[in-house]
Amino acid sequence: MKVPNVKFYRNQSSGSRALNIENKEIEQVRSFKYLGSTVNTDNTMEEEIKERIAMGNKAFFANKKIYQSKLISKNAKLKLYFSVIRPVVTYACETWILKETIINRLMVFERKILRKILGPTYENGSWRIKTNQELDKLIKHKLHQSAKVRMVWSY
């Protein structure tokens, strides 16, 4: 057996005994990637969420020229967001245990991207960024559609 390339993972509840094969100690890892998700000894999701948000940022900036283009409608940009960026961020979200801080972090990311896509508002002779309430009104129908899809899946 080729021991130098072998590593193992053990859950915290299993104890911390060393693993030896042919008198060689095998390295224990604290986290690893499995099917695109990070599994760690603490069973926390913070590291996974940070990685997902970073991947969402990469997906946005990889298509930044499309989102900045004045030739493409805001509706088309929103469709692109909901079909490309959001799935990258929410991959395997069914398994997440969401705390309030994680939910806030995800909402901040989404609003940041939506503000970049939808742009500022011209009001009373000056430009300003859209408020959270304005963003919610603009994408309200999109959120209701995704809720309908979830309802269909539950039957």
Buried (B, 14 or more C-beta within 10 A) or exposed (E): EEEEEEEEBBEEEEEEEEEEEEEEEBEBEEBEEEEEBBBBBEEBBBEBBEBBBEBBBEBBEEBEEBBEEEEEEEEEBBEBBBEBBBEBBBBBBEEBEEEEEBEEBBEEBBBBBBBBBBBEEEEEEEEEEBEEEBBEEBBEEBEEEEEEEEEEEEE
